[in-house]
Amino acid sequence: MNIRYNRVCPAAISGILDNRIRRWFQKPREILEPYVKEGMTVLDLGCGPGFFSTEIARMVGSSGLVIASDLQEEMLHKLRKKIQGTELEGRIVLHKCKEDVIGISEKVDLAIAFYMLHEVPNPEKTLNELASIVKGNGFLFIAEPYLHVSPKSFNKTIKIALNNGFTIVERPKVFLSRAVVLKKD
């Protein structure tokens, strides 16, 4: 397997992904509140150290589940340490994916791909797999950073999702991001 570490944010600098400054600009609850409901099963793909995972776990409540999936064991370890001994530990399942395969069989109500699709070697393959994971009438939330992803590239990603049975619900405003919420037909 040829992992392109230059494309993937290394765990050694994961502090830039989860800190007070980012939380001031990108508030996970505010961003996701319209889409996350109690009792849902949510996939946080490319979860990193859990910037969104922990807040999603609070939002889905004790009857919900978060599948926090990442390519790097080090990122999952950071999230494991963060939730250990808390009520969130029972709501978050950690899953190590592969570079080119998510590898979960659980169907989800919502999949979140926040700042990560530009890091995968084959976004089309990843979106194909997401289409098989998201339940009918489920949602896919994609956000990419302005600095790394051009409008043309982002629109190409959306087109792939549309070709996989998703329709655009809305384009939410997320600070310094290009974002879209899609629904599985």
N, C-alpha and C positions, 0 to 999 in steps of 0.2 A: 504494500500500500504506500503510495507516494503522497504523504500529507504535506500540503503547502503551508508551512508555518508562517510564511511571510503574508499570507492572506488571512490567517486566523489570529485573532487577538490572543496573545500568549497569557496564560494564567498568572505569570509573574507580574504582569501589570494590570491585574483584574481590578485594582482599586479605582481605576478610571471609569470602570463600568458601574460601580456601586459606591456612591459617596454622597455627602450632603449637598454638594454643589449641583450634581446632576439631579438629585431629588428636588431641588429648588426649581429647576427648569423643566424637568420631566417628572411629573408626579404620577406614579403608576396607577393609583386609584382613580384619579381624574381622567387619565387616558383611557382606562379600561372599563370604568363603571357602566357605560352604556351597553357593554357586551357581556360582562361577567355577572352571572346570577348564582344565587345559592343553589347548591346541589349539582352544579355542572362538573363535567370532567374537562379539564383544560390541558392542552399540550403547550408547554413553553419550550419551543425548539431553539437551541442555542442559548440556554438559560444562563450561562456564565455563572457568576457567584450568587445569582438569585435576585437580582434587582427587581424583576417583576414577579418571580415565583412566590416569594413570601407574601406579597400583598394579594396576589391572586388566591393564595391558600386562605387568607383571612376572608376574602370576598365569597368564596364558594362554601365556606362554613364547614361544619363537621360532617355534613352529608355529601360534600363535594370532594374532588380529587384533582391534584395537579401532578402532571407527569413532567418533571423537569429533566430535559434531555440535553446533553452536551457531548461533544466529541472528546473533550479533554477531561480525564479523570481528576486532574487538579482542580478544575472549576467545580466539579461535583463534590469534591472533598471540602472546598470552601463553603458550599451551600450546606452540606451535611453538618459541618461544625456550627454554622449559623442557627440551624433549626434544632440541633440536638438538645433534648430535654424540654422542648417547648410543645405546646399543643399542635403546632404546625408539622411536627415530625410525622404524625399519623395521617396528614393530608397531602404530603408531598412524597411522591415516589421518584427516586433518582434513577435515571436511565442513561447509560453510556451508548451513544449511537456510533455509527461508523462514518467515515468520511463521505460515503456515497449511499448509505442506507440508514434511515431513521430506526427501523426495526422494532416497531411496537405493533401489537395486534389489537389493542384497546381502541375502540371508536371514541372520538371526542366531540364535544359540543362546540369547542372553539380551539383553534390552533393559532398560536402567536409566533410569528417569525420576525422578531424585532432586531434589526441591525445585524442580520446574519446571512441572508440569502446571497449577498455579494461575496461572501466568504466560501461558499460551497463550489466545488469544481464543476458541477452540472446542475444548475438551478432547475432546469426542465425536469430532470429525473426526481429531484426533491419535491417539486410541485406535483408531479404525477403521484408520488407516494402520499403526499398530504391529501390529495383528492380521495385516496382510498381510506384514509384515516378519519377524515372529518365526516360526521354523520350527515345524512340528508337533512336539509334545513339548518345545518351547522354553519359556523363562520370561520373565516381565515382572516387574520389581521396581519398585514405586512407593513413594516416600516423600515426604511433605509435612510442612512445619513446623507444629507445634501453633499457633503464633501467627498464621499466615495462613490456615489451612484448618480449618474447623469439622468436627466428627464427621459432621454431616449432609452437608456438601459432599464429604468424603472417601468416605463410603458411596455417594454418587451416582456418583463416579468409579469405584468398584469395580463398581457395577451396570452401568455402561456397558461395562467390560471383560468382565464375565460375559456380557453380550449379544453380545459379539464373539468368543465361543468360548473364553474363558479360564475356568479354575476356580481357586478359592483353594487354595493349597498350605499357606501359613502366614502368620501376622502377626508377623514378627520384631520384637523390641524394639530400637528405634533411639532414642538419646537425643534428647529434645525433638521427636519425630517421630511421625507416624502412618504405618505401613508395612504393605505387603502384598506377598506373592510369589504370582504367578499362573502357571499352566501352560496352554499352548496345547493344546487337545484335537485 
